[in-house]
Amino acid sequence: MKLGLIQYSPVWEDKEKNKKQILNILSTDLSSVDLLIFPEMTLTGFSMNSKQIAEDLNGDSFSFFKNIAKEKNTNILAGIILKEVNQIYNTAVHINSSGEIISIYKKIHPFTYSTEDKNYNAGSQTVVTKIDEWNIGLSVCYDLRFPELYRFYAKQRIELIINIANWPVDRIEHWQTLLKARAIENQCYVAGVNRVGDTGEIKYNGWSSVWDPMGNEIIGIENEEGIFFTEINIDDVKRLRIDLPFLNDIKLI
């Protein structure tokens, strides 16, 4: 499967300017790409103004990514702030190449340090989405610090974990270490897509990356904006799990 990691610096809470940035980044041949992955809260940055920027399933952000998926004939995973009646969620949304919403993961662990828990509701369900033969476990940013979540994905024998984030440069070594650890302990690929830029208070240097099931970094991008490609092979996951059948010994107690 060929992945396209989109790492960019969003204009704070300006969805229209960010749509233009993204369209410019994607103005290339993407005919061979199976999945485009965008950072957390793709069109706004990590905003706590949730009531002002949340959208329902008919919102412009959903339409924007649906159109890209259809025009580029590829799957998309994007971060969208979802409003459901009187609840608001920080989500990762999987849209297929026909522009259909396949899965919505609602962030289980709001980042209390930034008052995310006061402005967003916590999700309560793991989500495994599918692209062809790949089973993919979804997560968002702060979730990465809680390995228990990923053990549930491992029990479901996912082959790829994705984490979309707004992870600051001050703790970027944690980001890299935790992505690597999630790959090793769950014997799968892990893709982490982060933003870059400076909000005036917080700096981001990206380091979007993909790790193989042995914990080797396949690609890692620091500070650059753009779309970055890499390929992953499901047979690598299957072989490793046969050669080293560690997942058979998981005991969730």
C-alpha positions in Angstrom: 0.0 0.0 0.0 1.3 3.4 -0.9 0.8 6.2 1.7 0.9 9.9 1.2 1.7 11.8 4.5 0.6 15.5 4.3 2.6 17.6 6.7 1.8 21.4 6.7 1.4 24.5 8.7 -2.3 25.4 9.0 -3.5 29.0 9.4 -5.1 29.2 12.8 -8.8 28.5 12.6 -9.0 29.6 9.0 -10.6 26.7 7.1 -10.8 28.4 3.8 -7.1 29.4 3.7 -6.1 25.9 4.8 -8.2 24.3 2.1 -6.3 26.3 -0.5 -3.0 25.2 1.1 -4.0 21.6 0.9 -5.2 21.8 -2.7 -1.9 23.3 -3.6 0.0 20.5 -1.9 -2.1 17.9 -3.6 -1.7 19.4 -7.1 0.4 16.5 -8.3 -0.1 13.0 -9.7 -1.6 10.9 -7.0 -2.9 8.1 -9.2 -0.8 5.4 -7.4 -1.5 6.5 -3.8 -3.8 4.3 -1.8 -4.2 6.5 1.3 -3.6 10.2 2.1 -3.2 11.0 5.8 -3.6 14.5 7.2 -2.8 15.9 10.7 -5.2 16.2 13.6 -7.8 19.0 13.3 -6.6 19.3 9.7 -8.3 22.6 8.8 -8.1 24.5 12.0 -5.1 23.6 14.1 -5.5 22.3 17.7 -8.3 24.7 18.7 -10.3 24.8 21.9 -13.0 26.9 20.2 -14.9 23.7 19.5 -18.4 25.2 19.5 -17.5 27.7 16.9 -15.8 25.4 14.5 -17.5 22.0 14.9 -19.5 20.6 12.0 -22.1 17.9 11.5 -21.7 15.2 8.8 -23.1 17.7 6.2 -20.5 20.3 7.0 -18.1 21.9 4.5 -15.0 20.1 5.9 -16.6 16.7 5.2 -17.6 17.8 1.7 -14.1 19.1 1.0 -12.4 15.8 1.8 -15.1 13.8 0.1 -14.4 15.8 -3.1 -10.7 15.3 -2.9 -11.1 11.5 -2.3 -13.3 11.3 -5.5 -11.1 13.6 -7.6 -7.9 11.9 -6.7 -9.4 8.4 -6.5 -7.9 7.6 -3.2 -8.7 7.0 0.5 -8.3 9.8 2.9 -7.9 10.0 6.7 -8.4 13.5 8.0 -9.0 15.2 11.3 -12.4 16.9 11.5 -14.2 18.4 14.5 -17.6 16.6 14.6 -20.8 17.9 16.2 -23.4 15.3 17.1 -26.5 16.9 18.7 -25.1 18.4 21.9 -21.7 16.6 21.8 -18.5 17.6 20.1 -15.6 15.2 19.2 -12.1 15.4 17.9 -12.1 12.8 15.2 -10.2 10.9 12.5 -12.4 10.3 9.5 -11.8 7.6 6.9 -13.3 8.5 3.5 -12.9 6.0 0.6 -12.1 6.7 -3.1 -15.9 7.0 -3.9 -16.2 9.9 -1.4 -18.1 7.7 1.2 -17.5 8.0 4.9 -16.3 4.5 6.0 -15.3 5.1 9.6 -15.2 7.8 12.2 -12.9 7.4 15.2 -13.6 9.7 18.2 -10.5 10.5 20.3 -10.7 8.5 23.4 -8.2 10.5 25.4 -8.8 14.3 25.4 -5.6 16.2 26.4 -6.6 17.5 29.8 -3.3 19.6 30.0 -4.7 21.9 27.3 -8.4 21.7 28.6 -9.4 19.6 25.6 -11.5 17.5 28.0 -13.5 20.7 28.8 -14.2 21.5 25.2 -14.6 18.0 23.6 -16.3 14.8 24.6 -14.3 11.7 24.9 -14.9 8.8 22.5 -15.5 5.3 23.9 -14.9 3.0 21.0 -11.9 1.6 19.2 -12.3 1.8 15.4 -10.8 -0.6 12.9 -11.2 0.5 9.3 -10.4 -1.4 6.2 -8.6 -0.6 2.9 -8.5 -3.7 0.6 -6.9 -6.4 2.8 -5.5 -4.0 5.4 -7.1 -3.7 8.8 -6.2 -0.3 10.2 -6.5 0.9 13.8 -7.2 4.6 14.3 -6.1 7.0 17.0 -5.5 10.7 17.6 -2.5 12.5 19.1 -2.6 12.1 23.0 -4.0 8.5 22.6 -0.4 7.6 21.7 0.6 7.8 25.4 -1.8 5.0 26.4 -0.6 1.6 25.1 -3.7 -0.1 26.5 -5.7 1.2 23.5 -3.3 -0.3 21.0 -3.4 -3.7 22.7 -7.0 -3.9 21.8 -6.1 -3.3 18.2 -3.4 -5.9 18.4 -5.9 -8.5 19.7 -7.9 -7.7 16.5 -4.7 -8.3 14.4 -4.6 -5.0 12.7 -1.7 -4.6 10.3 -1.4 -0.8 10.4 -1.9 1.8 13.2 -2.4 5.4 12.3 -2.1 8.4 14.7 -2.8 11.9 13.5 -1.5 14.7 15.7 -0.6 18.2 16.7 2.4 17.2 18.7 4.7 20.1 19.8 8.4 20.2 19.3 9.1 20.3 23.0 8.0 16.7 23.3 8.9 15.4 19.9 11.2 12.8 21.2 8.3 11.3 23.1 6.3 11.2 19.8 9.1 9.4 18.0 9.7 6.9 20.8 6.1 6.1 21.3 5.4 5.6 17.6 8.3 3.2 17.5 7.2 1.4 20.7 3.6 0.9 19.3 5.1 -0.7 16.2 7.3 -3.1 18.1 4.9 -4.2 20.8 2.0 -4.7 18.3 4.1 -6.1 15.4 2.6 -3.8 12.8 3.2 -0.7 10.8 2.6 2.6 12.5 2.1 5.9 10.6 2.1 9.1 12.6 1.2 12.4 10.8 1.9 15.6 12.6 1.8 19.3 11.7 4.6 21.9 11.4 4.6 25.7 12.1 4.4 28.2 14.9 1.2 29.3 16.5 2.9 32.0 18.6 2.7 29.9 21.7 3.5 26.4 20.5 6.0 25.3 17.9 5.7 22.1 15.8 8.4 20.5 13.7 6.3 17.6 12.3 8.5 14.5 12.2 5.6 12.7 10.4 6.9 9.1 10.1 6.2 5.5 9.3 7.7 2.6 11.3 7.8 -1.0 10.3 6.8 -4.0 12.5 10.4 -4.4 13.8 10.5 -0.7 14.9 12.6 0.6 12.0 11.8 4.1 10.8 11.0 3.9 7.1 10.5 7.6 6.6 10.6 10.6 8.8 10.2 14.3 7.8 11.3 17.2 10.0 10.0 20.8 9.5 9.2 20.4 5.8 5.8 21.1 4.3 4.4 18.9 1.5 3.2 15.4 0.7 5.7 12.6 1.4 5.3 9.1 0.0 6.2 5.6 1.3 5.1 2.1 0.6 4.3 -0.7 3.1 3.9 -4.4 2.6 1.3 -6.4 4.5 3.3 -9.6 4.0 6.0 -8.2 6.3 3.5 -8.1 9.1 2.2 -11.6 8.4 5.7 -13.1 8.3 6.9 -11.5 11.5 3.8 -12.6 13.4 4.5 -16.2 12.3 8.2 -16.1 13.0 7.7 -14.3 16.4 4.2 -15.1 17.6 4.3 -12.8 20.6 0.8 -11.5 20.1 -0.6 -14.9 21.0 0.6 -14.4 24.5 -1.2 -11.1 25.2 -3.3 -11.2 28.4 -5.5 -8.2 28.9 -6.3 -8.3 32.7 
